[in-house]
Each structure stands twice: as structure tokens, then as C-alpha cells.
Amino acid sequence: MTKIQNCLAMSVFCLCLAGLPGLLWAQNPPDGNVNEVILLLKEQNTKLSGDLRRIQREIAALRADIDKPGLKELFAGVGYIFGLFGVAAFVAARRKE
């Protein structure tokens, strides 16, 4: 990259970092009763728990798929068996001679 492109990339990066703290400010709680805030937090907690359960199920399914032997392993096993029979046939043929 040229110096101009590097300078432009760094300036865009710095501008993004400068605007980031404004996005991270805490939101003001809704006006009214504290019970509304508690209900809102419980609702968000329930939603996050559901999302986490879904993600855990997906991870478990992926692990189960990884543990299953695939086509490559199947052919490797068949080749191994043919190889053992080939060695046995070679030894049997050498004994007959």
C-alpha cells in the first residue's frame, strides 16, 4: 500500500475510535417505576438464556457430526482390510512355493 492509503486507513481507524466512546455510554433508565426496569431486565435475561441454549444445541450437534466417521475414514478402513488380506495372501503364496 502506498503512504496515502496507509494514512487514509489510519485516519478512518482513528475516527472510528473517536466515535466509539459515545456509543458505549449507558442508557438512561426509563422514567417511572423501578419495577419496569426489573421487568425489562428479566425479559432480556430470558431472551439471552434462550439464545444461549440454542447455541449450545448447535455446538452439540456440530460435535456429534465431527465424531461420526466420514467417507474418507470409511474408504481408509476398507483399504486397510484389503491390505491385511493382501499380506496374508502373499504369505500364504510364499509358503506354498
N, C-alpha and C positions, 0 to 999 in steps of 0.2 A: 504494500500500500504506500501511496505517496504521503508526503508530510501533510498535505492539505487534507487528505482523507483521514489521517490519524488525528489531526487537530479537530476536524469536524466530529469524528466519533467521540472524542474525549469531551467536547463541549456538549454534545447531546447527552452523554452519560452524566455529566455534572448537573445539567439542567434537570434531569430526571431525579437525581439525588436531592436537589434543592427543593423540589416539589413534594417529595416523599413525606417529610415530617408533617406537612399539613394534612395528609391523608390518614396519618396514624393517630390524630387527636381523638380522644374519647368523645363519644357522642353524649349529648345531654340526655338524661333520663326523661321519659315522657312526663309531662305535667300531670299531677293527680296523685292518686293513691299509690303507696308502695306495693300494694297487692298486685297492681297491674304490672309492675316491673317483675315481681316474683313469677307471675303467670307467664310473662314473656320469656323469662329465663328458663322456666320449666319446659315451655314449648320448644325452645331452641335445643335444650338438652335432649328431649325426646327425639327430635329430628336428627341430631348428631348421633345418638345411640343407634337409631335405625340405619343411618348411613354406615356406621362402623360395622354393624352386624352384616350388612350386605357386602362390604369389602372383605370381611373375614371369610364369608362363604365363598366369594370369588377366589380368594387366595387358597382356601382348602381345595377347591375344585381344580385349580391350576397345579397344586402339589400332587393331587391324585392322578392328573393326566401325565405329569412328569414321571411318576413311579411306574406307569404301565409301559411294558416293552413295546417298542415301535417296530416298523417294518425292517429297519436296519438290524435290530437285535435279533429278529426272527430269522432273517437270512444268515446272520452270523452263526446262530445256533445250528441251523441245518448244515451249513458248511463245515462246522466243527464235527458234527456227527459223521458226515461223508468222509472227512479227513481221517477220523478214527477207524472207520471201516476200510478205507484205503490202506492204512498202515497195517491193519490186521490181514487184509488180503495179500499185501506184499510179503509179510512174514510167513503166511501160510504157503505162498508160492515158492519162497526160498527154501522152506523145509522139504517140499516135495522133490526138489532137484537134488 
